[in-house]
Amino acid sequence: MADQKSPQADFKPKGQSKKPLLFMILGVVAILLAIKVVLDHRERKELEAFYKTEMEAAQAKLDNISKELAEKIVEIDSLGGNIDELVEAQ
């Protein structure tokens, strides 16, 4: 009779049975968070490349406009026109 275990000896406290489940949930959340960080980093790099390309294109357009304005100022000046406002705009 001394070899018999009491029925309460086989039971674990309620908190013990939830630990593996909590660790699994925490692991899944950590993995999802890592995936999100990687995807966000990739998206940020793509956006930076896009914005850099757009800025270069806009700068090229502005340079072209500035060059055309300078040519027009020279042309108008050679014809004897008033270029004061154009010089201010430049």
C-alpha positions as a printed NumPy array, in Angstrom:
array([[  0.   ,   0.   ,   0.   ],
       [  2.953,   2.314,   0.442],
       [  3.673,   2.006,  -3.303],
       [  0.384,   3.577,  -4.27 ],
       [  0.526,   7.213,  -5.326],
       [ -2.139,   9.599,  -4.318],
       [ -4.268,  10.885,  -7.211],
       [ -3.037,  14.417,  -6.579],
       [  0.623,  13.475,  -7.11 ],
       [  0.11 ,  13.06 , -10.898],
       [ -1.391,  16.499, -11.409],
       [  0.771,  19.442, -12.356],
       [ -0.082,  22.943, -11.328],
       [ -2.214,  24.746, -13.912],
       [  0.548,  27.225, -14.783],
       [  2.928,  24.404, -15.758],
       [  0.672,  23.079, -18.522],
       [  0.371,  26.528, -20.156],
       [  4.106,  27.252, -20.391],
       [  4.835,  25.244, -23.555],
       [  1.85 ,  26.812, -25.284],
       [  2.966,  30.296, -24.276],
       [  6.502,  29.627, -25.511],
       [  5.143,  28.38 , -28.835],
       [  2.979,  31.467, -29.233],
       [  5.909,  33.691, -28.286],
       [  8.112,  31.898, -30.83 ],
       [  5.554,  32.306, -33.607],
       [  5.143,  35.993, -32.783],
       [  8.939,  36.465, -32.787],
       [  9.226,  34.763, -36.183],
       [  6.418,  36.895, -37.633],
       [  8.029,  40.022, -36.255],
       [ 11.377,  39.079, -37.81 ],
       [  9.69 ,  38.505, -41.175],
       [  7.953,  41.897, -40.938],
       [ 11.239,  43.639, -40.13 ],
       [ 12.924,  42.045, -43.152],
       [ 10.048,  42.94 , -45.48 ],
       [  9.889,  46.518, -44.167],
       [ 13.643,  46.886, -44.665],
       [ 13.332,  45.64 , -48.242],
       [ 10.433,  47.989, -48.963],
       [ 12.352,  50.928, -47.508],
       [ 15.346,  50.214, -49.75 ],
       [ 13.083,  50.012, -52.808],
       [ 11.421,  53.319, -51.907],
       [ 14.798,  54.992, -51.371],
       [ 15.935,  53.826, -54.814],
       [ 12.686,  55.07 , -56.37 ],
       [ 12.937,  58.477, -54.69 ],
       [ 16.576,  58.802, -55.694],
       [ 15.656,  58.122, -59.326],
       [ 12.783,  60.621, -59.177],
       [ 15.018,  63.282, -57.615],
       [ 17.666,  62.785, -60.309],
       [ 15.012,  63.116, -63.036],
       [ 13.58 ,  66.265, -61.447],
       [ 17.064,  67.753, -61.064],
       [ 17.792,  67.047, -64.735],
       [ 14.543,  68.784, -65.749],
       [ 15.356,  71.803, -63.579],
       [ 18.865,  72.009, -65.02 ],
       [ 17.42 ,  71.888, -68.534],
       [ 14.905,  74.643, -67.74 ],
       [ 17.64 ,  76.778, -66.191],
       [ 19.813,  76.313, -69.276],
       [ 16.929,  77.239, -71.588],
       [ 16.156,  80.337, -69.511],
       [ 19.792,  81.438, -69.686],
       [ 19.744,  80.995, -73.479],
       [ 16.503,  82.994, -73.783],
       [ 17.939,  85.789, -71.617],
       [ 20.99 ,  86.009, -73.879],
       [ 18.762,  85.972, -76.97 ],
       [ 16.422,  88.682, -75.649],
       [ 19.378,  90.781, -74.497],
       [ 20.974,  90.542, -77.94 ],
       [ 17.695,  91.765, -79.47 ],
       [ 17.68 ,  94.713, -77.07 ],
       [ 14.801,  93.569, -74.863],
       [ 14.286,  94.148, -71.147],
       [ 15.739,  91.192, -69.237],
       [ 15.563,  92.553, -65.67 ],
       [ 12.593,  90.397, -64.631],
       [ 14.053,  87.308, -66.294],
       [ 17.358,  87.759, -64.475],
       [ 15.48 ,  88.062, -61.185],
       [ 13.539,  84.872, -61.976],
       [ 16.721,  83.058, -62.791]])
